Amino acid sequence: MNLKHTYLSDFVSLLFPELCAACGESLVANEHLICTGCRFSLPLTNFHLHPDNIVAQQFWGKLKLEGAYALYYFAKGGKIQNLMHAFKYKGVKQIGNLLGNIAGEQLNKNEVFKTADLVIPVPLHKKRMRQRGYNQSECFAEGIAEKLNIAVETDNLVRPTATETQTHKSRFDRFNNMQEVFTIKHPERLRNKHVLLVDDVITTGSTLEACGAQLLKIEGLKLSIATIAYAE
């Protein structure tokens, strides 16, 4: 029975090969979503080893952070852009969980991030959630939380106000676009907690800054941030 199943799987793979979401090449046996070559060649930042990394510097004087991290460097036309496109726009949400696992394994090597009590993803407005069907930041958060052995909280930090897309806005316009967008429904649940706030890609940091500013109003809260990629 197992042999028949293997032959059937191989036959289906010949007709409909599963492709690597990063490079587009066919995956082979035991590869899932990302091929082995890409897994070892994707541009890791190793920011978890450098407390004063570029992401941390981006928030100096804006947010008091315990730690700041991005898993990969993002470049236009690169493999990370391919991954993010498949993840956000082609419905391959499993990519988020996989990348979250990879990030979580790295963060487990950093004593600061190991003290996090819970993970909170940057929320989507309900209209965008209906369009996409899932929150990509939540998928990434679940993967990180699995490796850090902590909970994901998705019903507290909310986005009641819809905003225009940030894609083509300047840094100043992005910042203004995010003002007063996020609210916290149950601040008492976060008192004296170390919160790991996660998003997909950080560019200007305006979204994370807006979320972080709300979270840091809570008594005793400590804040760290983590993203899939940093766009230079």
Sequence and secondary structure as in RCSB ss.txt:
>XXXX:A:sequence
MNLKHTYLSDFVSLLFPELCAACGESLVANEHLICTGCRFSLPLTNFHLHPDNIVAQQFWGKLKLEGAYALYYFA
KGGKIQNLMHAFKYKGVKQIGNLLGNIAGEQLNKNEVFKTADLVIPVPLHKKRMRQRGYNQSECFAEGIAEKLNI
AVETDNLVRPTATETQTHKSRFDRFNNMQEVFTIKHPERLRNKHVLLVDDVITTGSTLEACGAQLLKIEGLKLSI
ATIAYAE
>XXXX:A:secstr
 HHHHHHHHHHHHHHS  B TTT  B  TT  SS HHHHHHS B  GGG TT HHHHHTTTT   SEEEEEEEE 
TTSHHHHHHHHHHHS  THHHHHHHHHHHHHHTT TTGGG  EEEE    HHHHHHHSS HHHHHHHHHHHHHT 
EE  SSEE  S     TT  HHHHHHHTTT  EES GGGGTT EEEEEEEEESS HHHHHHHHHHTTSTT EEEE
EEEEEE 
